[in-house]
Amino acid sequence: MRRRLLLASLAALAYFPVNDAHAQGSAGDFGAQRARMVAEIEALARETRVETGRERFNERVMAAMAKVPRHRFVPPELVRDAYRNSPLPIGRGQTISQPYIVALSTELAEPRTEHVVLEIGTGSGYQAAVLAELVRQVYTIELLEPLGREAAARLAHLGYRNVEARVGDGYQGWPEHAPFDSIVVTAAAPSIPPALVAQLKPGGKLVIPVGSAWEIQQLLVVAKRPDGGTDIRKVLPVRFVPLVPGK
């Protein structure tokens, strides 16, 4: 059988299971670290306001960033670094993305409480968890079966009942649950996948890095018009691993 797969985001090192050892450290310690992380994101938002068009991110987005326990989405040996504003390895050659990029991608998707959102590239589940704090339902697709399986277990363990994950081909989206209010992609495609645009609702937003693996890519926002056409805006130069189609 052909297995439908998708490449998640960026490069890393070690595979890790769901493990309550990730909870080491006091809730107060992690709360203070998350507060510092949020302050760094807010500072970067101000610094990039010309490129993004946003001097500050929506309060709901920042509240989600302040709430989601990022230390539960990294390997045990990296818990102490969980709230640094940088990507960290999660295994199988993948990373958990930089918190600022997670916040920015979420902000650009313009999530609302009634929305149904598709994520391409589950990784450890962190971006899905942030989205789940903000919308009614998240569907997320992962390339690597071990990562996808562990992320689904981790999200369920943490109480995210409004997230459904599967292994699949990100280029094809998830047509059974379309149309989506927004789609967030965490790996770079050489061009905008037509199936993802087709699965957006009119007025919906597709947030996706586009470009080859050997060059600086651009983070794009693709807005779908009522007539089915699109308006495309470049936001920031970024660097992600390629979005790989299923085999």
N, C-alpha and C positions, 0 to 999 in steps of 0.2 A: 504494500500500500504506500501511496505517496503521503508523507507527513507534511502538513502545512506548518511552516516555521517562520519566525521573525527574529531579526537581530535586535537586541535591546539597546542599551546606550553605553558608549565609551569603554575603555579598557581597564582590566583589574586582575585579581589573583585568586582568592581562596573561597571555596564553596562552604556554606554554613547552614545549619538546620535551625528550625524554631527552637529556642532555648531560653528558659526563664533566667539563665545566668545573665542575659542581656539586661536584666533589671537591677544589676548590681549598682550600688550608689543610691543616695537618698532622692526622693521625689523633689525635695527642695533644691538639691544640687543640679538636677537636670532642668528644673524650672528656671533656675538662674542662667544656666547655659543657653537654654532656648531663648530667654529674654535677650541675651547678648547677641545671639544669632539673628534675631528679628531686628535688633538695632543696626546690625551690619547690613542686612537686606535693605532697610529703610535708607541708610546712607548711600548704598549703591543705586537705589532707585532715584535718588536726587541727582547723583552723578551722571546717570544715563538718561535723564529726562528728555534731552534733545532727541536722542535716537528712538526712545520708546514712546514719547509723547505723554509720559506719565511721571509727574514729579513724586507721587506717592501711590502705593498700591491700595486697592480696596480694603477697607477695614476687615471684611469677612475673610479675605484671603490671608491677611496678616494674622488674624485670630487662628486660622487653621494652621499656619506655620508655627504659631506659638503653642499649639495644642498637640500636634502629632508627635509621638515619641520617636524621633529619628534614631535614637540609640537602639531601638528594637529592630531596626532594619539594616544594621551593620553587623559584621562578625564580632564575636566577643572580644577579640584582641584589639578592636578598634573603637570600642565603646567610649573610651576617653577622648577620642577625636570626633565623636559623632556630630557635634554641633559647630565644628569648624566650617567656615563658608568655602568648602572645597569638595570636589568629588572624592569618594573613597571606594576602594575595591570591595566587591561583594562576592567574587568568585566567577569561575567559568569565563574569565576574560571580560567581565562587566564591572560597572561601577554604579553606585548610587550618585545621582547628579548633584552638582553644587546647589545648595539651598536657594541662592539668588535665582538660578535658572529655573528651578522648580516653581518658585514664587512668580517669576515673570511669565512662564508658560501658562500657569494657572490664571494669572491676571489677564493675559491676552485672550484666553478662552472665554472670559466674561461669564463665569458660572453663576447660575441662579438655583434657588432651592428646588424648583420643579424640573430642572434639566436632567436629561439622560445623556451621558458623555461616554465616548470611546477613547481609550488610551492604547497606543501602539508601543509596546516595549515595557513590560511589567517590571523587569529587574527584580529587586527585592520587595517591591510593592509600595515604596514610599510615595511616589507621585500619585498612585491610585488612592492611597490613604488620604492625602491632602484633598484630592478631588471629592472623595467620599464625604468629607466633612461639609461640603458646600453644595452638593447636588443630590437629587433623588436616587440616581442609579449610575454606577460606573461599570462598564464592560472593558476588560483589559486583555490584550493578546501578547503572548511572549514567544520568542523563538525557541528558547532552550527548555526542554521539558523539565529537567530537574529544577531550574530556577522558577519556572511557572508553577510547578507543583508546590514547592516550598513557599512561594509568595502567597499562593491561595491559602495554604494552611496558616501562614503567619497572620494574614489579614483576618481570617476567621477567628484565630486565637485572640486577636486584639479587639474583636467585637465589630468588625466592619461587615455587617450583614448586607449592605447595599453594594457590594462589589462581587462581580462574577468574572472569573479568570479562565482562560484556556490557552493551549498551545495552538498556534495558527499562523497563517501567512498574513502579515500586516498589510501587504499591498492590496489584499482583497477585502480588508475590513471585516465587519461582522454583519452581513446583510440581514440576517434573521431579526436583528434588533434595531435596524435602521428605520427611519432617519434619526440622526443624532443632532442634539443642539450644539455640540462642539466635539472636536476630535483633537487630541494632543498626541504628537508623535515624538519619540525620544531617540530617534536614529535618523541619519541623513539619507534622503533619497536623491538620486540624480535629477529627478524632476518630480512634480506633484502627481501622486498616483490618482488617476481618474476615478477609481472605485471609491476612494475616500471622499472626493468632492461629490460624487453621486449620492453618497450616504449622508451628506449634510442636509439639514433642513434649510429652507430659504431663511436667510438672516443668520445662519450658523457660521461658526468660525473654525477653521482648521489651522492649528499652530504646528509648524513643521520646519525642521532644518533641511535645507536643500543645497546640494553640491557634492562633489566627489570627495573620496576619503583622503585625497592628496592635496587638498586645497582648503582654504578657509571657506566654510559654508555660510549661508545666510539664514537666520531665523526669520521665517515668513509667517504672516497672518493672511490666510485666504478667506475672504468673506464672500458667502454665497448670496447673490441677489435673488429677488423674487422671480426673475425671468430665467433663473438657472445659470446665468453667467457668474463670473467671479471678479472681485477686486483684490489685487495682491499688493501687500505692503511689506517691504524689507524693514526689519527691526534692528537686529544686531548681527555682527559677524560672530560665528560660533564654530566649535569643532566637535563633531560626533563621529562615531563609527558608522559604516554604511548600513542602510536598511536593505536587508537581504530577502529576496522573494523565497517562497516555499519551494520545496523540491518534490 
